[in-house]
Amino acid sequence: MTTSAFPVLSPRMGWATFDKSVPGAVAALRSLGQAVDGTGLDKRLIELVKVRVSQINGCAFCLKLHLDWARQAGVPAVQLDLLATWRDVDCFDRRAQAALDWAEALTGMASHHIEDATHERASLQFSEVELAALTTSIAAINAWNRIAGSLRFEPPGMTTKPERTA
């Protein structure tokens, strides 16, 4: 028997079980998303931010889900391909850069202070309503990441595990 240096982790709870267990939480988080949708903030930008936050938080379920939704919303493939290195490439406009910077700052706020300069960059690119919507979207995906990531929900469409290799 060959063992991998990298163990394949098993889900701790399935999505359906969580949904049945705490349906009010699911409804509440979905309503946050609907509130953001109602502001008119660009869906492509929202999905780009959700993918980046899910990368940072290591949430496979949310990463797969929001990559799929980002593609459906029309986020360019080059942006999805290079998202982890967004600061080092020129395929993101100033609004996307400010949104990603703001998302990373909010996602990491437990370990570091959010600088006024970061808020200023975001405020220069987004109206007050847009910044409130963006902040709400970032808060919501961070909440989803903590639920789906900690319980290791299986990513959508991943019903079979890849074969292990030595």
N, C-alpha and C positions, 0 to 999 in steps of 0.2 A: 504494500500500500504506500503510495506516494503522498506526502503531505506538502501543502503549499506554505511558503513563508508568509503568505497573506491569506488569512482565513476568510472564507465567505461568510458574511454575517447573516443570520436569519432574522426575519421580521419578529418584532416583539409583540406586535398587535396589528391586525389587519385594519384597513380603512373602514370596512363595513362594521366591524366590531366597535371601533371608535365612534363612528357615526351613530350607531344604536345606543352606545353608552352615554354620550354627551351631545345629543342632537341640538341643544341650545347653543353650544359652543360653535358648532358647525354653522348654524344659522347666523350667529352673531358675526363670525368672521366673513361669511359670504356677504352680509349686509355692509360691511366696511368696503368690500370690493365694489359693490353696487353704488355706494355713496361716491366713491372715487370716479366710477364710470360716468356718473351724472354731472361731473364738473367739466367734462369735455377735454380733459388732459389726454394727450395722444396715447392711444392704446399701445402702440409700438414702443414708446418710451417707458410706459409702465411695465411692459413685459421684459424689456431689456434690463430694467432695474431689478425685477423679481428674479431673473436668471442670475444676475451678479450676486445678489444677496444670498441666494440659494447655493451658489458656488462657495461663497465665503463660509457659510454655515455648514457646508457639507451635507446638505439634505438631498439625497438622490431622488426621492419622490417628487419634491417640488422642482428640482432642477429639470427632470425629464418632462414633467407636466408643463412647465413654463417655457422650456425650449420648444415644445410642440406648439404651444399657443403663440409664442413669438413668431415662429415660422408662418403660422396661419394669419397672423396680423400683418405680415409683410416686412418684418425686420430683416434687413439684408444679411445674407449668409456670412459675409466677411465680418460683420460686427459680432455675430454669434461666435464665429471661429476665433476671433481675437479679443473677446470681451475680458478675459482674465488679464490681458495686457493693455487695457484701454488707454492708460497713461502714456504708453510708448508708441502708439500708432496714430495715424492721422485720419482714420475713417469715422471718427465721432465728432459731430458738431459741438459747438459750445454748450448748447442746452443739454445734450446727452452727457457731456463731460461734467457739467455742473450737477446733473441728476445723479450720476454715478458717484461723484465725490461726496455728495450729500448722503447717498445711500450707504456708502462705506463708513462715513462718520457716524451715522445713527446706529448702524449695525455693530460697531465697535465701541459704543459709548460707555459700556461697562468697564472698559480698560483704559479709556483715555477721554479727556475733555474735548468737546466739540469746539473748535476754534471759531472765533468771530469771522475770520477770513473765509472759512468754509461756508458759513451762512451767507456772507456777503456775495460770494460767487453764485450761490444758488438764487439769492434775491435779485441779482442782476439779470438772470435769465428767466425767472418765473414770476408771475403776478402773485399777490398774496393768496388768492384762491388756489392757484396752481401749486404753490409751495405747500399749502395746507393739505391739498389732495395728494401730492407726492409724499409728504411726510406720513400721511395716513396709510398709503399704499406700502411704504417701507415698514411701518409698524406691523401691518397685517401680515406681510410675508415673513417677517421675523417671527411672529407668533406661530404661523403655520409651520415654519422650519423647526421650531422647537417642539412642536407636537409630532409632526411627521418624521423628523430626523431622530428624535429620541426614541420613538416607538418603532422606528425603522419600517415605515410603510413601504411595501414593495412598489417600485416605480411603475407607472401605468405602462401596460404592454410588455412587461418583463415577467411573464409567467413561467419561463424556463430559465434555469441557472446555466451559465456558461460552463463548459467542461473545464475541469481543473487540469492544469499542466504542471509538470515538475519544475 
